[in-house]
Amino acid sequence: MSGLRLGRRDAYGWRMLASYSKMHLRELLREAGRGDWTGARERVTSLSALVPSLVYGLRAASQVGNV
């Protein structure tokens, strides 16, 4: 969702991305500090899924703009 918004040059996309990332990073640090490696692994998976999602959203938004 934020990738599509960023592709449309919508500033709210940056806020969505920052909020999502901040939440997962905070929880990742908390879970790693407690030794909850299953929870930490879930946070890493969530954060790593951001990259392909952003790429997809930015490409889709740019293709819509060119049609």
BELDAKA-V555118 format. One record per pair of residues at least 12 apart in sequence whose ideal C-beta (glycine too) atoms are under 7 Angstrom apart, sorted by the first residue. I is the first residue (numbers start at 0). J is the second residue. D is the distance in Angstrom with one decimal. If there is no record, write none. Layout:
# BELDAKA-V555118
[[I	J	D] [I	J	D]]
This chain:
# BELDAKA-V555118
[[0	15	6.6] [1	15	4.1] [1	16	4.4] [1	53	6.9] [1	56	6.8] [2	52	5.7] [2	53	4.2] [2	55	6.2] [2	56	1.9] [2	57	5.1] [3	56	4.3] [3	59	6.3] [3	60	5.1] [5	56	6.8] [5	57	6.1] [6	56	5.8] [6	57	4.5] [6	59	6.9] [6	60	2.4] [6	61	5.7] [7	60	5.4] [20	46	6.8] [23	42	4.9] [23	45	5.2] [23	46	5.2] [26	42	5.4] [27	39	5.5] [27	42	3.8] [27	43	6.6] [30	42	6.6]]
